[in-house]
Amino acid sequence: MLYINEFFFNDIPMSYPEEYEVWQPESSEDFDEWIKVQVGSKDQGGHWFQIHVCSYSVISTLRDKKYIFPISNWVSVDDFVGKLESFVNEYLPNDEDSEENMKQLSKVWFWEYARHN
């Protein structure tokens, strides 16, 4: 199984993990944020991806719809990380932290090592 080992908001300055645990957007149904996530084996590091997380209501207003991970509403960071892990483990062909899996995931999320046109 692959995990989300680390998680950061790109544009929300927070210095302590506790701040992430309690963060809530201004509106749970109308938001969009860029985040960085590290995908890998449990407690083994992994590969960094950037994802544009937004609610369904925001998608139609976006010019660039690359790397979107839509969710209906924001509940909590734990809930969100669970959704990311479920997606990763359903989307990828196996549960290894392999370059082939990361290339596959880079088709939907921006991977730091992917070649992008």
ChimeraX attribute file (.defattr): number of C-alpha atoms within 10 A of each C-alpha:
attribute: neighborCount
match mode: 1-to-1
recipient: residues
	/A:1	13
	/A:2	18
	/A:3	24
	/A:4	21
	/A:5	19
	/A:6	16
	/A:7	18
	/A:8	16
	/A:9	15
	/A:10	14
	/A:11	9
	/A:12	12
	/A:13	10
	/A:14	13
	/A:15	8
	/A:16	8
	/A:17	10
	/A:18	9
	/A:19	11
	/A:20	18
	/A:21	11
	/A:22	10
	/A:23	13
	/A:24	13
	/A:25	14
	/A:26	8
	/A:27	11
	/A:28	16
	/A:29	17
	/A:30	16
	/A:31	19
	/A:32	22
	/A:33	15
	/A:34	17
	/A:35	16
	/A:36	18
	/A:37	22
	/A:38	18
	/A:39	24
	/A:40	22
	/A:41	18
	/A:42	13
	/A:43	10
	/A:44	10
	/A:45	15
	/A:46	20
	/A:47	19
	/A:48	21
	/A:49	22
	/A:50	22
	/A:51	22
	/A:52	19
	/A:53	20
	/A:54	23
	/A:55	20
	/A:56	17
	/A:57	15
	/A:58	14
	/A:59	18
	/A:60	9
	/A:61	9
	/A:62	10
	/A:63	7
	/A:64	10
	/A:65	11
	/A:66	13
	/A:67	18
	/A:68	20
	/A:69	20
	/A:70	16
	/A:71	18
	/A:72	13
	/A:73	17
	/A:74	18
	/A:75	14
	/A:76	16
	/A:77	15
	/A:78	12
	/A:79	10
	/A:80	15
	/A:81	17
	/A:82	14
	/A:83	13
	/A:84	17
	/A:85	17
	/A:86	14
	/A:87	12
	/A:88	20
	/A:89	15
	/A:90	11
	/A:91	13
	/A:92	16
	/A:93	11
	/A:94	14
	/A:95	15
	/A:96	15
	/A:97	19
	/A:98	14
	/A:99	11
	/A:100	13
	/A:101	16
	/A:102	23
	/A:103	17
	/A:104	16
	/A:105	18
	/A:106	19
	/A:107	13
	/A:108	16
	/A:109	22
	/A:110	21
	/A:111	23
	/A:112	13
	/A:113	13
	/A:114	15
	/A:115	9
	/A:116	9
	/A:117	3
